[in-house]
Amino acid sequence: MAFDYKKEYKEFYMPSNKPEIVNVPKANYIAVRGKGDPNKEGGAYQQAVGILYAIAYTLKMSNKTGYKMEGYFEYVVPPLEGFWWQDGVCGVDYRNKDAFNWISVIRLPDFVKKEDLDRAVETASTKKKMDCSSAEFLEVEEGLCVQIMHNGPFDNEPATVALMDAYLHENGYRKDINDKRLHHEIYLTDARRVAPEKWRTVIRHPIKKLEDCI
């Protein structure tokens, strides 16, 4: 049976609808960076998502095309994720989507090295007839975080984030969002095919203990 990150690492992909503290280890990603409203039809964000999936499936199928990666095992392509920020804004202002900066990502199995990704970028560009050169190999170690499952439209996220903030205040933590540690979302439903009220999104914020802030 193919390895499924959502099932094998439920603590990181399937949180409850109540805030919880997690320590997130290092992970590698295919990443595409950009700026602007993610809802813009045919815009930079939607193009980035297309690039990510083209490369992700090229890597997944590589073993069947004669390209062998050491340690390869059958796996389910992990869900789309995103790191988000806005210049000069602490947190996220959902009313000003044009101001979003984002890094759109899909997790890589540990056996995928940078040279494997570089090859997949070239292969996907040729086979899919699309420029995938904006993709990069990204290593992220999030560390101590608070996370929660958000159910419903993205524009309703502030109420869920407020629950996270209240939980942090009650338990002696604070958010530690900065230019290195970012607002993180994991998309467990396909927004193109599922009604907004049924969307499920993991929201994750980096945090630190209050005594560490002194």
Backbone as CSV, one residue per row, in Angstrom:
resi,resn,N_x,N_y,N_z,CA_x,CA_y,CA_z,C_x,C_y,C_z
1,MET,0.839,-1.193,0.000,0.000,0.000,0.000,0.880,1.250,0.000
2,ALA,0.490,2.243,-0.779,1.287,3.459,-0.901,1.312,4.235,0.419
3,PHE,2.475,4.782,0.734,2.656,5.572,1.954,1.867,6.868,1.829
4,ASP,1.052,7.185,2.828,0.212,8.383,2.805,0.584,9.255,4.007
5,TYR,1.177,10.416,3.736,1.639,11.285,4.814,0.505,11.712,5.734
6,LYS,-0.677,11.934,5.178,-1.810,12.369,5.998,-2.167,11.306,7.031
7,LYS,-2.050,10.034,6.670,-2.405,8.954,7.584,-1.255,8.597,8.519
8,GLU,-0.027,8.658,8.010,1.123,8.260,8.814,1.548,9.345,9.798
9,TYR,1.246,10.598,9.476,1.605,11.717,10.348,0.350,12.529,10.682
10,LYS,-0.598,11.855,11.291,-1.880,12.497,11.587,-1.726,13.707,12.496
11,GLU,-0.715,13.695,13.370,-0.554,14.816,14.298,-0.246,16.122,13.581
12,PHE,0.262,16.040,12.332,0.592,17.240,11.571,-0.426,17.564,10.478
13,TYR,-1.214,16.573,10.069,-2.141,16.776,8.962,-3.616,16.685,9.343
14,MET,-3.906,16.110,10.499,-5.308,15.903,10.869,-5.575,16.363,12.291
15,PRO,-5.332,17.647,12.606,-5.616,18.135,13.961,-7.115,18.221,14.201
16,SER,-7.488,18.431,15.458,-8.895,18.606,15.795,-9.296,20.059,15.542
17,ASN,-10.552,20.372,15.843,-11.029,21.749,15.680,-10.803,22.577,16.940
18,LYS,-9.894,22.084,17.801,-9.443,22.838,18.965,-7.939,23.039,18.850
19,PRO,-7.408,24.182,19.290,-5.974,24.439,19.157,-5.141,23.393,19.903
20,GLU,-3.987,23.082,19.325,-3.061,22.154,19.970,-1.628,22.556,19.624
21,ILE,-0.703,22.224,20.533,0.711,22.538,20.357,1.413,21.340,19.722
22,VAL,2.233,21.603,18.721,3.014,20.554,18.070,4.436,21.054,17.862
23,ASN,5.360,20.121,17.768,6.745,20.443,17.420,7.005,19.825,16.056
24,VAL,7.094,20.653,15.041,7.121,20.184,13.655,8.568,20.018,13.193
25,PRO,8.962,18.802,12.808,10.344,18.579,12.384,10.606,19.111,10.976
26,LYS,11.853,19.055,10.599,12.272,19.515,9.274,11.585,18.698,8.182
27,ALA,11.195,19.372,7.111,10.617,18.705,5.941,11.103,19.421,4.685
28,ASN,11.151,18.683,3.595,11.559,19.242,2.305,10.343,19.391,1.402
29,TYR,10.381,20.421,0.563,9.235,20.740,-0.294,9.681,21.123,-1.699
30,ILE,8.787,20.905,-2.669,8.826,21.648,-3.931,8.156,22.973,-3.629
31,ALA,8.750,24.079,-4.041,8.196,25.391,-3.695,8.200,26.323,-4.894
32,VAL,7.156,27.143,-4.985,7.091,28.232,-5.965,6.667,29.486,-5.210
33,ARG,7.420,30.559,-5.369,7.143,31.820,-4.670,6.383,32.777,-5.576
34,GLY,5.570,33.626,-4.946,4.848,34.610,-5.738,4.177,35.655,-4.879
35,LYS,3.381,36.489,-5.536,2.691,37.585,-4.866,1.352,37.815,-5.561
36,GLY,0.335,38.211,-4.777,-0.939,38.582,-5.363,-2.104,37.733,-4.897
37,ASP,-3.274,38.082,-5.369,-4.530,37.444,-4.995,-4.555,35.988,-5.496
38,PRO,-4.670,35.006,-4.588,-4.692,33.608,-5.027,-5.951,33.232,-5.794
39,ASN,-6.995,34.068,-5.704,-8.257,33.760,-6.378,-8.323,34.280,-7.810
40,LYS,-7.322,35.020,-8.238,-7.337,35.582,-9.580,-7.280,34.478,-10.623
41,GLU,-8.273,34.440,-11.486,-8.360,33.395,-12.508,-7.143,33.467,-13.434
42,GLY,-6.401,32.354,-13.501,-5.219,32.301,-14.353,-4.042,33.102,-13.836
43,GLY,-4.122,33.561,-12.575,-3.081,34.392,-11.990,-1.863,33.595,-11.554
44,ALA,-0.916,34.294,-10.933,0.366,33.691,-10.566,0.200,32.511,-9.616
45,TYR,-0.742,32.630,-8.668,-0.913,31.547,-7.705,-1.432,30.282,-8.384
46,GLN,-2.434,30.434,-9.217,-2.981,29.258,-9.892,-1.960,28.634,-10.835
47,GLN,-1.132,29.445,-11.461,-0.058,28.912,-12.294,0.950,28.146,-11.445
48,ALA,1.259,28.689,-10.257,2.209,28.029,-9.363,1.705,26.657,-8.942
49,VAL,0.416,26.562,-8.638,-0.164,25.278,-8.233,-0.044,24.260,-9.370
50,GLY,-0.282,24.706,-10.596,-0.131,23.814,-11.743,1.294,23.301,-11.882
51,ILE,2.256,24.169,-11.663,3.667,23.780,-11.727,3.994,22.758,-10.640
52,LEU,3.520,23.011,-9.429,3.808,22.102,-8.320,3.287,20.700,-8.592
53,TYR,2.059,20.602,-9.069,1.496,19.280,-9.313,2.165,18.581,-10.494
54,ALA,2.549,19.336,-11.508,3.252,18.735,-12.647,4.548,18.085,-12.186
55,ILE,5.281,18.769,-11.321,6.545,18.234,-10.823,6.308,17.101,-9.832
56,ALA,5.327,17.281,-8.950,5.046,16.258,-7.937,4.715,14.914,-8.576
57,TYR,3.912,14.934,-9.624,3.542,13.676,-10.267,4.653,13.138,-11.164
58,THR,5.493,14.013,-11.677,6.678,13.550,-12.406,7.589,12.768,-11.467
59,LEU,7.780,13.280,-10.253,8.603,12.568,-9.269,7.952,11.255,-8.847
60,LYS,6.658,11.289,-8.603,5.958,10.082,-8.157,6.065,8.964,-9.191
61,MET,5.993,9.318,-10.475,5.994,8.317,-11.538,7.396,8.002,-12.056
62,SER,8.421,8.651,-11.509,9.771,8.504,-12.056,10.254,7.066,-12.031
63,ASN,9.869,6.317,-11.012,10.337,4.939,-10.905,9.822,4.072,-12.041
64,LYS,8.704,4.477,-12.652,8.122,3.721,-13.761,8.697,4.145,-15.114
65,THR,9.495,5.196,-15.101,10.072,5.697,-16.356,11.563,5.390,-16.466
66,GLY,12.077,4.577,-15.522,13.476,4.179,-15.601,14.426,5.031,-14.789
67,TYR,13.923,6.095,-14.161,14.787,6.931,-13.319,14.655,6.449,-11.881
68,LYS,15.746,5.934,-11.324,15.713,5.328,-10.000,16.291,6.286,-8.958
69,MET,15.508,6.548,-7.924,15.996,7.307,-6.780,16.254,6.345,-5.635
70,GLU,17.411,6.456,-5.029,17.761,5.563,-3.929,16.766,5.728,-2.785
71,GLY,16.232,4.611,-2.328,15.286,4.639,-1.228,13.849,4.884,-1.648
72,TYR,13.585,4.900,-2.947,12.230,5.189,-3.442,11.212,4.202,-2.880
73,PHE,10.035,4.707,-2.527,8.902,3.861,-2.157,7.630,4.494,-2.725
74,GLU,6.614,3.662,-2.928,5.341,4.161,-3.446,4.676,5.062,-2.405
75,TYR,4.154,6.195,-2.854,3.553,7.138,-1.917,2.423,7.904,-2.592
76,VAL,1.554,8.441,-1.770,0.484,9.338,-2.213,1.050,10.754,-2.216
77,VAL,0.836,11.493,-3.298,1.309,12.879,-3.337,0.657,13.642,-2.187
78,PRO,1.461,14.270,-1.320,0.902,15.002,-0.173,0.064,16.206,-0.606
79,PRO,-0.724,16.746,0.301,-1.608,17.862,-0.059,-0.848,19.158,-0.336
80,LEU,-1.513,20.036,-1.043,-0.994,21.380,-1.285,-0.924,22.140,0.035
81,GLU,0.138,22.937,0.196,0.305,23.768,1.382,0.730,25.168,0.956
82,GLY,0.691,26.095,1.897,1.121,27.451,1.577,1.615,28.195,2.803
83,PHE,2.673,28.966,2.612,3.158,29.908,3.618,2.800,31.305,3.137
84,TRP,2.214,32.122,4.036,1.621,33.400,3.633,2.101,34.546,4.519
85,TRP,2.276,35.721,3.920,2.559,36.931,4.693,2.261,38.164,3.840
86,GLN,2.154,39.290,4.522,1.943,40.589,3.875,2.936,41.576,4.472
87,ASP,3.579,42.347,3.642,4.584,43.293,4.111,3.963,44.294,5.079
88,GLY,4.599,44.438,6.245,4.132,45.411,7.231,2.903,45.004,8.006
89,VAL,2.458,43.745,7.865,1.256,43.267,8.555,1.645,42.126,9.489
90,CYS,1.213,42.210,10.740,1.428,41.119,11.688,0.259,40.142,11.562
91,GLY,0.523,38.976,11.036,-0.559,38.036,10.766,-1.009,38.155,9.318
92,VAL,-2.318,38.104,9.099,-2.865,38.125,7.741,-4.090,39.028,7.688
93,ASP,-4.122,39.937,6.725,-5.299,40.772,6.475,-6.040,40.176,5.277
94,TYR,-7.113,39.445,5.563,-7.831,38.716,4.516,-8.589,39.662,3.574
95,ARG,-8.736,40.927,3.960,-9.452,41.888,3.118,-8.590,42.406,1.980
96,ASN,-7.282,42.211,2.072,-6.353,42.769,1.075,-5.557,41.638,0.430
97,LYS,-6.235,40.857,-0.375,-5.604,39.675,-0.963,-4.533,40.024,-1.990
98,ASP,-4.634,41.199,-2.617,-3.613,41.594,-3.587,-2.249,41.769,-2.935
99,ALA,-2.231,41.992,-1.612,-0.975,42.232,-0.901,-0.313,40.939,-0.414
100,PHE,-0.926,39.799,-0.697,-0.348,38.533,-0.237,0.997,38.259,-0.906
101,ASN,1.965,37.863,-0.088,3.146,37.136,-0.560,2.931,35.677,-0.175
102,TRP,3.376,34.764,-1.007,3.150,33.361,-0.687,4.277,32.478,-1.214
103,ILE,4.436,31.375,-0.519,5.275,30.272,-1.017,4.364,29.065,-1.057
104,SER,3.997,28.649,-2.244,3.124,27.494,-2.417,4.001,26.248,-2.496
105,VAL,3.628,25.193,-1.740,4.515,24.038,-1.614,3.751,22.720,-1.626
106,ILE,4.473,21.651,-1.984,4.032,20.275,-1.797,5.206,19.529,-1.174
107,ARG,4.921,18.798,-0.123,5.986,18.078,0.592,6.628,17.015,-0.290
108,LEU,7.931,16.835,-0.082,8.697,15.813,-0.785,9.033,14.660,0.156
109,PRO,8.994,13.426,-0.330,9.547,12.324,0.456,11.038,12.576,0.711
110,ASP,11.544,12.061,1.825,12.933,12.326,2.186,13.938,11.785,1.172
111,PHE,13.546,10.786,0.386,14.503,10.231,-0.576,14.720,11.141,-1.792
112,VAL,13.872,12.145,-1.972,14.024,13.059,-3.101,15.081,14.113,-2.757
113,LYS,16.155,14.139,-3.524,17.230,15.107,-3.328,17.073,16.262,-4.320
114,LYS,17.856,17.305,-4.092,17.759,18.480,-4.956,18.001,18.128,-6.418
115,GLU,18.975,17.257,-6.674,19.268,16.883,-8.063,18.104,16.123,-8.697
116,ASP,17.359,15.365,-7.886,16.172,14.669,-8.394,15.085,15.677,-8.763
117,LEU,14.919,16.684,-7.911,13.930,17.718,-8.202,14.313,18.500,-9.452
118,ASP,15.589,18.848,-9.586,16.039,19.589,-10.763,15.734,18.805,-12.047
119,ARG,15.941,17.507,-11.999,15.644,16.674,-13.164,14.146,16.650,-13.449
120,ALA,13.346,16.551,-12.382,11.897,16.526,-12.562,11.391,17.845,-13.131
121,VAL,11.999,18.956,-12.747,11.625,20.264,-13.298,11.842,20.270,-14.816
122,GLU,12.982,19.779,-15.245,13.274,19.725,-16.687,12.311,18.779,-17.405
123,THR,12.070,17.614,-16.812,11.189,16.625,-17.435,9.763,17.149,-17.544
124,ALA,9.255,17.730,-16.466,7.886,18.252,-16.478,7.753,19.395,-17.470
125,SER,8.764,20.253,-17.557,8.718,21.376,-18.502,8.586,20.882,-19.925
126,THR,9.313,19.802,-20.236,9.290,19.253,-21.596,7.989,18.507,-21.878
127,LYS,7.609,17.608,-20.966,6.444,16.763,-21.214,5.129,17.532,-21.127
128,LYS,5.054,18.478,-20.191,3.817,19.235,-20.009,3.774,20.503,-20.856
129,LYS,4.914,20.791,-21.522,5.023,22.004,-22.347,4.663,23.254,-21.526
130,MET,5.277,23.343,-20.336,5.082,24.491,-19.466,6.401,24.804,-18.772
131,ASP,6.615,26.054,-18.469,7.854,26.473,-17.831,7.763,26.232,-16.328
132,CYS,8.512,25.244,-15.848,8.495,24.898,-14.428,9.743,25.402,-13.704
133,SER,10.493,26.273,-14.354,11.792,26.687,-13.813,11.690,27.509,-12.532
134,SER,10.506,28.009,-12.190,10.357,28.786,-10.958,10.332,27.905,-9.717
135,ALA,10.224,26.597,-9.890,10.180,25.686,-8.749,11.561,25.546,-8.120
136,GLU,11.572,25.395,-6.801,12.829,25.245,-6.081,12.697,24.196,-4.993
137,PHE,13.835,23.730,-4.518,13.914,22.791,-3.404,13.982,23.613,-2.126
138,LEU,13.017,23.411,-1.211,12.938,24.223,-0.001,12.932,23.335,1.233
139,GLU,13.800,23.652,2.180,13.858,22.941,3.457,13.306,23.850,4.547
140,VAL,12.349,23.339,5.323,11.713,24.137,6.378,11.694,23.323,7.667
141,GLU,12.123,23.943,8.766,11.990,23.344,10.088,11.150,24.298,10.933
142,GLU,9.873,24.000,11.077,8.946,24.927,11.731,9.114,24.979,13.239
143,GLY,9.447,23.859,13.851,9.623,23.850,15.293,8.311,23.962,16.043
144,LEU,8.323,24.720,17.147,7.165,24.806,18.029,6.054,25.642,17.387
145,CYS,4.855,25.054,17.293,3.728,25.702,16.611,2.415,25.392,17.325
146,VAL,1.423,26.224,17.046,0.045,25.912,17.403,-0.704,25.674,16.097
147,GLN,-1.604,24.703,16.094,-2.363,24.420,14.882,-3.785,24.031,15.233
148,ILE,-4.638,24.080,14.203,-6.050,23.774,14.369,-6.630,23.413,13.005
149,MET,-7.731,22.667,12.995,-8.446,22.403,11.751,-9.506,23.485,11.557
150,HIS,-9.404,24.190,10.451,-10.424,25.186,10.101,-11.390,24.556,9.115
151,ASN,-12.675,24.671,9.397,-13.705,24.141,8.507,-14.475,25.294,7.883
152,GLY,-14.532,25.331,6.548,-15.278,26.375,5.869,-14.411,27.272,5.016
153,PRO,-14.989,28.373,4.509,-14.274,29.267,3.586,-13.038,29.896,4.228
154,PHE,-12.076,30.246,3.378,-10.854,30.882,3.851,-11.151,32.230,4.515
155,ASP,-12.141,32.949,3.995,-12.439,34.275,4.549,-12.967,34.201,5.981
156,ASN,-13.340,33.007,6.439,-13.808,32.840,7.819,-12.677,32.449,8.770
157,GLU,-11.458,32.401,8.254,-10.340,31.981,9.093,-10.082,32.876,10.308
158,PRO,-10.323,34.199,10.250,-10.021,35.027,11.426,-10.652,34.532,12.719
159,ALA,-11.868,34.004,12.666,-12.516,33.494,13.877,-11.757,32.286,14.427
160,THR,-11.253,31.442,13.538,-10.481,30.276,13.964,-9.134,30.703,14.528
161,VAL,-8.503,31.688,13.881,-7.233,32.211,14.385,-7.413,32.827,15.767
162,ALA,-8.561,33.466,15.998,-8.841,34.044,17.317,-8.876,32.962,18.402
163,LEU,-9.387,31.785,18.075,-9.376,30.671,19.026,-7.948,30.272,19.357
164,MET,-7.101,30.247,18.336,-5.690,29.905,18.546,-5.017,30.941,19.440
165,ASP,-5.281,32.220,19.170,-4.662,33.290,19.951,-5.090,33.230,21.423
166,ALA,-6.387,32.967,21.661,-6.887,32.867,23.029,-6.237,31.690,23.758
167,TYR,-6.076,30.589,23.042,-5.435,29.407,23.625,-3.988,29.705,24.016
168,LEU,-3.280,30.408,23.162,-1.893,30.766,23.466,-1.825,31.642,24.713
169,HIS,-2.693,32.636,24.788,-2.714,33.548,25.933,-2.977,32.794,27.236
170,GLU,-3.894,31.829,27.166,-4.268,31.073,28.368,-3.179,30.101,28.807
171,ASN,-2.286,29.735,27.899,-1.304,28.683,28.201,0.142,29.164,28.193
172,GLY,0.351,30.478,28.191,1.698,31.003,28.357,2.561,30.998,27.114
173,TYR,1.930,31.148,25.952,2.660,31.233,24.691,2.281,32.522,23.971
174,ARG,3.048,32.855,22.938,2.636,33.915,22.024,3.050,33.536,20.610
175,LYS,2.401,34.136,19.618,2.776,33.901,18.225,4.188,34.407,17.977
176,ASP,4.893,33.732,17.092,6.257,34.129,16.741,6.390,34.224,15.223
177,ILE,5.433,34.918,14.617,5.450,35.094,13.164,6.429,36.209,12.808
178,ASN,7.342,35.904,11.886,8.323,36.881,11.418,8.723,36.527,9.996
179,ASP,9.818,37.123,9.495,10.174,36.872,8.102,10.741,35.477,7.867
180,LYS,10.988,34.730,8.943,11.489,33.362,8.826,10.443,32.323,9.199
181,ARG,9.511,32.705,10.087,8.480,31.784,10.570,7.127,32.373,10.175
182,LEU,6.382,31.638,9.361,5.246,32.215,8.652,3.922,31.517,8.960
183,HIS,2.820,32.257,8.714,1.472,31.684,8.708,1.457,30.552,7.680
184,HIS,0.997,29.363,8.117,1.085,28.157,7.291,-0.297,27.521,7.184
185,GLU,-0.664,27.139,5.966,-1.934,26.461,5.739,-1.698,25.177,4.951
186,ILE,-2.470,24.140,5.277,-2.433,22.861,4.561,-3.849,22.581,4.076
187,TYR,-3.996,22.354,2.780,-5.325,22.255,2.162,-5.695,20.783,1.962
188,LEU,-6.644,20.320,2.757,-7.023,18.914,2.719,-8.177,18.640,1.767
189,THR,-8.764,19.690,1.209,-9.822,19.533,0.207,-9.463,20.345,-1.026
190,ASP,-9.959,19.943,-2.150,-9.725,20.638,-3.412,-10.793,21.714,-3.568
191,ALA,-10.378,22.965,-3.421,-11.329,24.080,-3.465,-12.035,24.199,-4.807
192,ARG,-11.470,23.579,-5.842,-12.096,23.639,-7.167,-13.267,22.672,-7.285
193,ARG,-13.302,21.669,-6.417,-14.293,20.599,-6.577,-15.231,20.440,-5.373
194,VAL,-14.939,21.131,-4.282,-15.706,20.958,-3.055,-16.337,22.292,-2.662
195,ALA,-17.558,22.260,-2.197,-18.251,23.480,-1.775,-17.502,24.129,-0.614
196,PRO,-17.437,25.469,-0.576,-16.656,26.167,0.458,-16.988,25.760,1.884
197,GLU,-18.247,25.492,2.172,-18.612,25.131,3.545,-18.017,23.789,3.973
198,LYS,-17.520,23.004,3.004,-16.929,21.708,3.315,-15.403,21.719,3.240
199,TRP,-14.803,22.880,2.988,-13.341,22.965,2.935,-12.742,22.660,4.300
200,ARG,-11.624,21.948,4.315,-10.873,21.670,5.540,-9.433,22.148,5.351
201,THR,-9.002,23.017,6.239,-7.678,23.623,6.125,-6.984,23.589,7.472
202,VAL,-5.782,23.022,7.507,-4.969,23.107,8.718,-4.340,24.495,8.755
203,ILE,-4.544,25.213,9.860,-3.881,26.502,10.072,-2.824,26.297,11.146
204,ARG,-1.597,26.738,10.847,-0.475,26.533,11.775,0.305,27.829,11.943
205,HIS,0.564,28.201,13.190,1.346,29.397,13.487,2.565,29.042,14.344
206,PRO,3.726,29.599,14.045,4.884,29.423,14.917,4.673,30.173,16.222
207,ILE,5.167,29.600,17.314,4.959,30.198,18.635,6.233,30.095,19.463
208,LYS,6.220,30.767,20.619,7.274,30.581,21.622,6.667,30.777,23.001
209,LYS,7.316,30.173,23.990,6.881,30.360,25.377,7.153,31.791,25.797
210,LEU,6.292,32.342,26.647,6.438,33.731,27.068,7.756,33.982,27.781
211,GLU,8.258,32.999,28.562,9.526,33.221,29.243,10.702,33.326,28.276
212,ASP,10.524,32.780,27.068,11.570,32.889,26.058,11.610,34.279,25.438
213,CYS,10.584,35.097,25.701,10.490,36.419,25.101,11.137,37.488,25.981
214,ILE,11.514,37.117,27.199,12.065,38.099,28.138,13.515,38.423,27.790
